[in-house]
Amino acid sequence: MSETESKILFYCRDCSKVVLNPKKKGEKYEYACSICNGERVAFGTEKAICDFFNIKEAMLKRMLAYQK
C-alpha cells in the first residue's frame, strides 16, 4: 500500500475496540458493533481514528492482531 492509499477502520465508542466487520444499519452510513452490538461506531482512516481517539500506533497494532 502506498502513502496515498489509506486503510479505513471502524472504531466502536462503546467497547473502545477496532471492529473489522461492523453491521450496517439502514441505507445511511450508520454501523453497529459486531462485538458489543453498540450503535456508536465511528469510521475513518487509520491516522484519523488514532488521532481523534488518542490511540497509540502500538496499541492499534495489538487491537488489529487480536481481531484476526
Secondary structure by P-SEA (a helix, b strand, c coil): ccccbbbbbbbbccccccccbbbbcccccbbbbccccccccccccaaaaaaaacccaaaaaaaaaaac
